[in-house]
Amino acid sequence: MKGRRTLSPRQEALAERALFSAILTLRTVEECRAFFRDLCTPAELQALADRWAVVGLLQQGVPYREIHKQTGVSVTTIGRVARYLTNGHGGYALAASRTKELRTS
C-alpha cells in the first residue's frame, strides 16, 4: 500500500465527511456508477460489489460455504461482512432495508 500523508484525526474526519457529502449529491444509479468508476479501481469496485452481494445472501440465511461457492468471496471476508451486519454501525442493515423497500414499492 502507498504511504499516506499524515492527517490529524480532525482532517481525516473532514475528508471522510466531504466524500460522503459528495456521494449524497448523486441522484441516479448511473451517476453513482460513473462516480465510483472514477473513484475506485476495478478491483476495489469488485470488492465492494462482492461484499454487498454477501449481505443479501447472509440475510437470506445462506451458509458461508455456499456463499463462497456462489460468489468466490473468501470465508474470512464473508465472516467480516456478517460481523458488521450484526455488530457494525448499522449501515449494511439500513441500506439493505431501504433497498428492499424500493423493490416492494
Buried (B, 14 or more C-beta within 10 A) or exposed (E): EEEEEEEEEEEEEEEEEEEEEEEEEBEEEEEEEEBBEEEEEEEEBEBEEBBBBBBBBBBEEBEBEEBBEEBEBEEEBBEBBBEBBEEEEEEBBEEBEEEEEEEEE
